[in-house]
Amino acid sequence: AEEALQKAADEAAAAEAEAPAEEEEKGFVKENLESIKHLRYSNAVNSVGMLRMANIICDKTNDAVQAFVLYKDMTIPGILERFYKKMQDRLGLMMTKADVTDIRDAGNHMVVSCKNTLLGMDFDLDVDLVVLPTGVVPTTAKDVVVEFDYRQGPDFPDLQLFDGFADSNYICFPYETRRTGVYAAGCVRQPQTLDACEEDARGAVLKAIQCVEAASHGVAVHPRSGDNSYPVFNFVRCTQCKRCTEECPFGALDDDEKGTPKPNPARCRRCGTCFGACPERVISFANYNIDQIGSMIREVVVPKDFKKEGPRILILACENDAYPALDMAGMRRKAWSPYCRIIPVRCLGSVNAIWVSDAMSKGFDGVLLLGCKYGEDYQCHFIKGSEICNRRKENIAETLNRLGVQPERVDQLEVAIDEYDKVPDMIDEFVARIVELGPNPFKGM
């Protein structure tokens, strides 16, 4: 990290020497240097270390020296909260949240400019020494010496949001990586204090034991622990399009030189993303397949009279977040539109476009895909299921346009498992949009 910073500083200095000495140019160089030097996240190692350093100074000087702790974010986990509260009461220590806008040399001391403070005013501090806590930056996952045989590469996928820490599922399964049987713990996963690393190691070991036990019985590990089905391929109809191999979040499918899928059952998490991707419907599970959900859709009674009996909305709800959220909303007596018919799916990544086509040809007036939150701070149990479904929705929109059906009749909404109080309103808003659009042109055909 120091070498990278020094290199960046040298390059910036060279650029400043060669470029015209205009204020705008200098400002640009300074802004870019600041973006290199500052991390996008706070962490417990920095926060606790900063307080310990201030505590040592106060102890060594019997509180004769005044120490100031200026922070933008403070992360104090677990029992260390007691230490934080003790520091708040320390006579020789003053803490405040503040934006440090400038640090300048004033001869025999330094001046630190602070804005947006908890004290309700901006101020300058005259200090003898400025200490910056050292950031915790990982050796990126790609630099770890591993040689996995995955089509996505031989290394760990890293988490771009946090500058290269190994991509474990922070919200749902904090130790699992996208490499089945490999678990992240301690500072490989995120910056942690020693006691947190020890606890993390215990959790990762227990997960590894669970994985070994499941593998010995030939069943899936998390999140569908105990599932003994595997994807079955009808290779006769396979067109070698490679969609299943490219979209599998866990690298469970390789392919040969022709593009034919080569399943690796030991890596499979049974999410169904592969058969959701397949345009030819050649992939299925014994207990979850295209025809199973398709039959459920076709069996729903859809009335022909839109004005008298109202619309019919199909909701395909992910079984990990959306369906439990709906369940909790129901148990709390929260109501939503009676025009909806809900079918749970393993993951939105398993939603095949044929289900949407079946629903529209059946006469459903709208289809709502309800699943986990995706993006950098994702909550999808299967990593990319919701994100992949959102990309496929664009292809579905093109198909609907060709059929003369408004693409707005199909939408995808994100919901966390604890947002049960919001789900009814989300559904009702979608139903209101469908009512405004009117009946599906295919209704009654």
C-alpha positions as CSV (number, residue, x, y, z in Angstrom):
1,A,0.0,0.0,0.0
2,E,2.9,2.4,0.8
3,E,4.6,1.6,-2.5
4,A,1.3,2.3,-4.3
5,L,0.8,5.6,-2.5
6,Q,4.4,6.6,-3.2
7,K,4.1,5.8,-6.9
8,A,0.8,7.7,-7.1
9,A,2.4,10.7,-5.3
10,D,5.4,10.6,-7.7
11,E,3.1,10.4,-10.7
12,A,1.0,13.3,-9.4
13,A,4.2,15.4,-8.7
14,A,5.5,14.7,-12.2
15,A,2.2,15.7,-13.7
16,E,2.1,18.9,-11.7
17,A,5.6,19.8,-12.8
18,E,4.9,19.3,-16.5
19,A,1.4,20.8,-16.5
20,P,0.7,24.6,-16.4
21,A,0.7,25.9,-12.8
22,E,-3.0,26.8,-12.8
23,E,-5.2,26.5,-9.7
24,E,-7.7,24.2,-11.5
25,E,-4.9,21.8,-12.4
26,K,-3.5,21.7,-8.9
27,G,-6.9,21.2,-7.4
28,F,-7.4,18.2,-9.7
29,V,-4.1,16.6,-8.6
30,K,-4.9,17.2,-4.9
31,E,-8.4,15.7,-5.3
32,N,-7.1,12.6,-6.9
33,L,-4.4,12.1,-4.3
34,E,-7.0,12.4,-1.6
35,S,-9.2,9.8,-3.2
36,I,-6.2,7.4,-3.3
37,K,-5.2,8.0,0.3
38,H,-8.7,7.5,1.9
39,L,-10.6,4.3,2.2
40,R,-14.3,4.1,1.6
41,Y,-15.0,2.3,4.9
42,S,-14.4,2.5,8.6
43,N,-13.6,-0.5,10.7
44,A,-13.2,-1.7,14.3
45,V,-9.4,-2.1,14.0
46,N,-9.0,1.7,13.2
47,S,-11.6,2.8,15.7
48,V,-10.4,0.7,18.7
49,G,-6.8,1.3,17.9
50,M,-7.4,5.1,17.8
51,L,-9.0,5.0,21.2
52,R,-6.3,2.8,22.7
53,M,-3.6,5.2,21.4
54,A,-5.4,8.2,23.0
55,N,-5.8,6.2,26.2
56,I,-2.1,5.4,26.4
57,I,-1.2,9.1,25.9
58,C,-3.6,10.1,28.7
59,D,-2.2,7.3,31.0
60,K,1.5,8.3,30.4
61,T,0.8,12.0,31.1
62,N,-1.8,11.5,33.9
63,D,-4.3,13.4,31.7
64,A,-2.0,16.5,31.7
65,V,-2.0,16.3,27.8
66,Q,-5.3,17.0,26.0
67,A,-6.0,14.4,23.3
68,F,-8.6,15.0,20.6
69,V,-10.3,12.2,18.7
70,L,-11.9,13.4,15.5
71,Y,-13.8,10.8,13.6
72,K,-16.2,10.5,10.7
73,D,-17.3,7.0,11.6
74,M,-16.8,5.0,14.8
75,T,-17.0,1.2,14.8
76,I,-16.8,-0.3,18.3
77,P,-18.1,-3.9,18.4
78,G,-19.4,-6.0,21.2
79,I,-18.0,-5.7,24.7
80,L,-15.6,-3.0,23.5
81,E,-18.5,-0.6,23.8
82,R,-17.6,-0.4,27.6
83,F,-14.2,0.8,26.7
84,Y,-15.7,3.4,24.3
85,K,-18.0,4.7,27.1
86,K,-15.0,4.8,29.5
87,M,-13.1,6.9,27.0
88,Q,-16.0,9.3,26.7
89,D,-15.7,10.1,30.5
90,R,-11.9,10.5,30.4
91,L,-10.7,14.0,31.4
92,G,-7.8,14.1,29.1
93,L,-9.8,13.0,26.0
94,M,-12.3,14.9,23.9
95,M,-14.1,13.1,21.1
96,T,-16.4,14.6,18.4
97,K,-17.6,13.6,15.0
98,A,-16.2,16.1,12.5
99,D,-15.1,16.6,8.9
100,V,-11.4,17.5,8.8
101,T,-11.2,19.9,6.0
102,D,-7.6,21.1,6.3
103,I,-4.4,20.5,8.3
104,R,-1.8,23.2,8.0
105,D,1.6,23.9,9.5
106,A,1.6,27.1,11.7
107,G,5.3,27.1,12.6
108,N,5.7,25.5,16.0
109,H,2.3,23.7,15.9
110,M,-0.3,22.3,13.6
111,V,-3.8,23.7,12.9
112,V,-6.7,21.2,12.2
113,S,-9.8,22.7,10.7
114,C,-13.1,20.9,11.7
115,K,-16.6,21.3,10.2
116,N,-20.0,19.6,10.7
117,T,-19.1,18.7,14.3
118,L,-21.4,17.4,17.0
119,L,-20.7,20.6,19.0
120,G,-22.8,22.5,16.5
121,M,-20.0,24.8,15.3
122,D,-16.9,24.8,13.1
123,F,-13.6,25.4,14.8
124,D,-9.8,25.2,14.4
125,L,-7.6,23.1,16.8
126,D,-4.1,24.0,17.6
127,V,-2.2,20.8,18.3
128,D,1.4,19.6,18.6
129,L,1.0,16.3,16.8
130,V,-1.5,14.9,14.3
131,V,-1.8,11.1,14.2
132,L,-3.8,9.2,11.5
133,P,-4.9,5.6,12.2
134,T,-3.5,3.2,9.7
135,G,-6.0,1.8,7.2
136,V,-6.6,-1.9,6.9
137,V,-6.3,-2.9,3.2
138,P,-6.2,-6.6,2.2
139,T,-3.8,-8.3,0.0
140,T,-6.5,-8.6,-2.7
141,A,-8.2,-12.0,-3.2
142,K,-6.5,-12.2,-6.6
143,D,-3.1,-12.2,-5.0
144,V,-3.7,-15.1,-2.7
145,V,-1.8,-18.2,-3.9
146,V,-4.6,-20.5,-4.8
147,E,-5.3,-22.5,-8.0
148,F,-9.0,-23.3,-8.2
149,D,-10.1,-25.0,-11.4
150,Y,-13.1,-22.7,-12.1
151,R,-14.1,-21.3,-15.5
152,Q,-14.3,-17.9,-13.7
153,G,-10.6,-18.1,-12.8
154,P,-8.2,-19.8,-10.4
155,D,-8.7,-17.3,-7.5
156,F,-11.3,-15.9,-5.1
157,P,-13.9,-13.5,-6.4
158,D,-13.3,-10.3,-4.4
159,L,-15.8,-7.8,-3.1
160,Q,-15.3,-4.5,-5.1
161,L,-17.3,-2.5,-2.5
162,F,-14.6,-3.2,0.1
163,D,-11.4,-2.9,-1.9
164,G,-10.6,-6.6,-2.4
165,F,-11.8,-8.5,0.7
166,A,-12.9,-12.1,-0.2
167,D,-16.6,-12.1,-1.3
168,S,-18.5,-13.9,1.5
169,N,-22.2,-13.4,1.9
170,Y,-22.1,-10.7,4.6
171,I,-25.8,-10.5,5.4
172,C,-27.0,-14.1,5.1
173,F,-24.1,-16.4,5.3
174,P,-21.0,-14.5,6.5
175,Y,-18.4,-17.3,6.0
176,E,-19.4,-18.8,2.7
177,T,-17.5,-17.8,-0.4
178,R,-18.5,-18.6,-4.0
179,R,-16.0,-21.5,-3.9
180,T,-18.1,-24.3,-2.3
181,G,-16.2,-25.7,0.7
182,V,-14.0,-22.7,1.1
183,Y,-14.8,-20.3,4.0
184,A,-13.5,-16.8,4.8
185,A,-12.7,-15.8,8.4
186,G,-11.0,-13.0,10.2
187,C,-9.3,-10.2,8.2
188,V,-9.6,-12.2,5.0
189,R,-13.4,-11.4,5.2
190,Q,-13.3,-7.9,6.8
191,P,-11.1,-5.9,9.2
192,Q,-11.5,-7.3,12.7
193,T,-10.0,-7.2,16.1
194,L,-8.2,-10.3,17.5
195,D,-11.2,-11.5,19.6
196,A,-13.5,-11.1,16.6
197,C,-11.1,-13.1,14.4
198,E,-11.1,-15.9,17.0
199,E,-14.9,-16.0,17.0
200,D,-14.9,-15.9,13.2
201,A,-12.5,-18.8,13.0
202,R,-14.9,-20.9,15.2
203,G,-17.8,-20.1,12.9
204,A,-15.9,-20.9,9.8
205,V,-14.8,-24.3,11.2
206,L,-18.3,-25.2,12.1
207,K,-19.4,-24.4,8.6
208,A,-16.6,-26.5,7.2
209,I,-17.7,-29.4,9.4
210,Q,-21.3,-29.0,8.1
211,C,-20.0,-29.0,4.5
212,V,-17.9,-32.2,5.0
213,E,-20.9,-33.9,6.7
214,A,-23.3,-32.9,3.9
215,A,-20.8,-34.0,1.2
216,S,-20.4,-37.4,2.8
217,H,-24.2,-37.9,2.5
218,G,-24.3,-36.6,-1.0
219,V,-26.6,-33.7,-0.2
220,A,-26.4,-29.9,-0.7
221,V,-24.8,-27.5,1.7
222,H,-26.2,-24.0,2.5
223,P,-28.5,-22.5,1.9
224,R,-30.5,-25.6,0.7
225,S,-28.9,-27.9,3.2
226,G,-30.1,-31.5,2.8
227,D,-31.4,-31.2,-0.8
228,N,-30.3,-34.5,-2.5
229,S,-31.4,-33.5,-6.0
230,Y,-29.0,-32.5,-8.8
231,P,-29.6,-30.7,-12.1
232,V,-30.3,-33.1,-14.9
233,F,-29.4,-32.2,-18.5
234,N,-31.0,-33.3,-21.7
235,F,-27.9,-32.8,-23.8
236,V,-29.7,-33.9,-27.0
237,R,-31.5,-30.6,-27.1
238,C,-28.6,-28.5,-25.8
239,T,-27.5,-25.7,-28.3
240,Q,-24.2,-25.0,-26.5
241,C,-25.2,-21.4,-25.9
242,K,-23.1,-21.3,-22.6
243,R,-25.7,-19.2,-20.7
244,C,-25.9,-21.8,-17.9
245,T,-22.2,-22.0,-17.5
246,E,-21.7,-18.2,-17.6
247,E,-24.5,-17.4,-15.1
248,C,-23.9,-20.1,-12.5
249,P,-22.8,-18.0,-9.4
250,F,-20.8,-20.9,-7.9
251,G,-18.9,-22.2,-10.9
252,A,-20.7,-25.6,-10.8
253,L,-20.8,-25.8,-14.6
254,D,-17.7,-26.0,-16.8
255,D,-18.0,-26.6,-20.5
256,D,-16.0,-28.5,-23.1
257,E,-14.5,-27.1,-26.3
258,K,-17.9,-27.2,-28.0
259,G,-19.6,-25.4,-25.2
260,T,-21.5,-28.4,-23.8
261,P,-22.0,-28.1,-20.0
262,K,-19.9,-30.3,-17.7
263,P,-21.7,-30.4,-14.3
264,N,-19.7,-30.5,-11.1
265,P,-22.3,-31.7,-8.5
266,A,-20.0,-31.1,-5.5
267,R,-20.1,-27.4,-6.2
268,C,-23.9,-27.1,-6.9
269,R,-26.0,-25.2,-4.3
270,R,-29.3,-26.1,-6.1
271,C,-30.4,-22.5,-6.8
272,G,-31.7,-23.3,-10.3
273,T,-30.0,-20.3,-11.9
274,C,-28.8,-22.7,-14.7
275,F,-32.3,-23.7,-15.8
276,G,-33.6,-20.2,-15.4
277,A,-30.9,-19.2,-18.0
278,C,-31.6,-22.0,-20.4
279,P,-33.7,-21.0,-23.4
280,E,-34.3,-24.6,-24.5
281,R,-35.4,-25.8,-21.1
282,V,-33.0,-28.8,-21.1
283,I,-32.1,-28.5,-17.4
284,S,-34.3,-29.6,-14.5
285,F,-34.3,-30.9,-10.9
286,A,-36.3,-33.9,-9.8
287,N,-38.1,-31.7,-7.2
288,Y,-38.0,-28.4,-9.0
289,N,-38.4,-27.9,-12.7
290,I,-39.9,-25.7,-15.5
291,D,-43.0,-27.9,-15.9
292,Q,-43.7,-27.9,-12.1
293,I,-44.0,-24.1,-11.9
294,G,-45.6,-23.9,-15.3
295,S,-48.3,-26.2,-14.2
296,M,-49.0,-24.1,-11.2
297,I,-49.4,-21.0,-13.4
298,R,-51.7,-22.7,-15.8
299,E,-54.0,-24.0,-13.0
300,V,-54.8,-20.6,-11.7
301,V,-58.3,-19.5,-12.6
302,V,-58.1,-16.1,-14.4
303,P,-61.5,-14.4,-14.9
304,K,-62.2,-12.9,-18.3
305,D,-64.2,-9.9,-17.1
306,F,-61.6,-7.3,-15.9
307,K,-64.1,-4.7,-14.8
308,K,-66.3,-7.0,-12.7
309,E,-63.8,-9.3,-11.2
310,G,-60.6,-7.2,-11.3
311,P,-57.2,-8.1,-12.6
312,R,-55.1,-11.1,-11.8
313,I,-51.4,-10.6,-10.7
314,L,-48.9,-13.4,-10.6
315,I,-46.2,-13.0,-7.9
316,L,-43.1,-15.1,-8.2
317,A,-41.5,-14.7,-4.7
318,C,-38.0,-15.8,-3.8
319,E,-38.2,-18.4,-1.0
320,N,-35.3,-16.9,0.9
321,D,-36.4,-13.3,1.6
322,A,-39.6,-12.3,-0.2
323,Y,-41.7,-15.3,0.7
324,P,-40.8,-15.3,4.4
325,A,-41.5,-11.5,4.4
326,L,-44.9,-12.1,3.0
327,D,-45.5,-14.9,5.6
328,M,-44.5,-12.5,8.4
329,A,-46.8,-9.8,7.0
330,G,-49.7,-12.2,6.9
331,M,-49.1,-13.4,10.5
332,R,-49.2,-9.7,11.6
333,R,-52.6,-9.3,9.9
334,K,-51.2,-7.0,7.2
335,A,-53.3,-7.1,4.0
336,W,-52.6,-6.6,0.3
337,S,-54.6,-6.8,-2.9
338,P,-56.7,-10.0,-3.2
339,Y,-56.1,-10.0,-6.9
340,C,-52.6,-11.6,-6.4
341,R,-51.6,-15.2,-6.7
342,I,-48.2,-16.1,-5.2
343,I,-45.9,-18.9,-6.2
344,P,-42.6,-19.4,-4.3
345,V,-39.4,-20.0,-6.4
346,R,-36.0,-21.0,-5.1
347,C,-34.4,-17.8,-6.3
348,L,-35.2,-15.2,-8.9
349,G,-32.2,-16.5,-10.8
350,S,-34.2,-19.6,-11.4
351,V,-37.1,-17.7,-13.1
352,N,-37.3,-18.8,-16.7
353,A,-38.8,-16.4,-19.3
354,I,-41.2,-19.2,-20.3
355,W,-43.1,-18.7,-17.0
356,V,-43.7,-15.1,-17.8
357,S,-44.9,-16.0,-21.3
358,D,-47.2,-18.7,-19.8
359,A,-48.7,-16.2,-17.4
360,M,-49.3,-13.6,-20.1
361,S,-50.8,-16.2,-22.5
362,K,-53.0,-17.4,-19.6
363,G,-54.4,-13.9,-19.3
364,F,-52.6,-12.6,-16.2
365,D,-52.6,-8.9,-16.2
366,G,-49.2,-8.5,-14.5
367,V,-46.3,-10.4,-13.2
368,L,-44.3,-9.2,-10.2
369,L,-40.9,-10.7,-9.5
370,L,-40.3,-10.3,-5.8
371,G,-36.8,-11.1,-4.6
372,C,-33.7,-10.2,-2.5
373,K,-31.7,-7.0,-2.8
374,Y,-28.9,-7.0,-5.2
375,G,-25.9,-4.8,-6.1
376,E,-22.6,-4.2,-4.2
377,D,-24.2,-4.7,-0.8
378,Y,-26.3,-7.7,-1.9
379,Q,-28.5,-9.8,0.2
380,C,-29.3,-12.6,-2.3
381,H,-28.7,-16.0,-0.8
382,F,-27.4,-17.2,-4.1
383,I,-25.1,-14.2,-4.7
384,K,-26.3,-13.0,-8.1
385,G,-29.8,-14.4,-8.5
386,S,-31.7,-11.2,-8.3
387,E,-29.2,-9.3,-10.3
388,I,-29.3,-11.9,-13.1
389,C,-33.1,-11.8,-13.1
390,N,-33.1,-8.1,-13.5
391,R,-30.9,-8.4,-16.6
392,R,-33.2,-11.1,-18.1
393,K,-36.1,-8.7,-17.5
394,E,-34.8,-6.6,-20.3
395,N,-35.1,-9.5,-22.7
396,I,-38.6,-10.2,-21.4
397,A,-39.6,-6.6,-22.1
398,E,-38.4,-7.0,-25.8
399,T,-40.5,-10.2,-26.2
400,L,-43.6,-8.5,-24.7
401,N,-43.2,-5.5,-27.0
402,R,-43.1,-7.9,-30.0
403,L,-46.3,-9.5,-28.7
404,G,-48.0,-6.1,-28.3
405,V,-48.0,-6.3,-24.5
406,Q,-46.8,-3.4,-22.4
407,P,-43.4,-4.3,-20.7
408,E,-44.7,-2.4,-17.6
409,R,-46.8,-5.4,-16.9
410,V,-43.7,-7.2,-15.7
411,D,-41.7,-5.7,-12.9
412,Q,-39.1,-6.8,-10.3
413,L,-39.0,-5.4,-6.8
414,E,-36.4,-5.9,-4.1
415,V,-37.3,-6.7,-0.5
416,A,-35.3,-7.8,2.6
417,I,-36.6,-10.4,4.9
418,D,-37.2,-7.8,7.7
419,E,-39.2,-5.5,5.4
420,Y,-42.5,-7.3,5.9
421,D,-44.2,-4.1,6.8
422,K,-43.3,-2.6,3.4
423,V,-44.3,-5.6,1.2
424,P,-48.1,-5.0,1.2
425,D,-47.7,-1.4,0.0
426,M,-45.2,-2.5,-2.7
427,I,-47.7,-5.0,-4.0
428,D,-50.6,-2.6,-3.8
429,E,-48.7,0.0,-5.8
430,F,-47.9,-2.5,-8.5
431,V,-51.6,-3.6,-8.7
432,A,-52.6,0.0,-9.0
433,R,-50.3,0.4,-12.0
434,I,-51.8,-2.6,-13.6
435,V,-55.4,-1.4,-13.0
436,E,-54.4,1.8,-14.7
437,L,-53.0,-0.1,-17.7
438,G,-56.2,-2.1,-18.1
439,P,-56.7,-5.7,-19.1
440,N,-54.0,-7.9,-20.7
441,P,-54.7,-8.0,-24.5
442,F,-54.4,-11.8,-24.3
443,K,-57.2,-12.1,-21.7
444,G,-60.0,-14.4,-22.9
445,M,-58.0,-15.9,-25.8
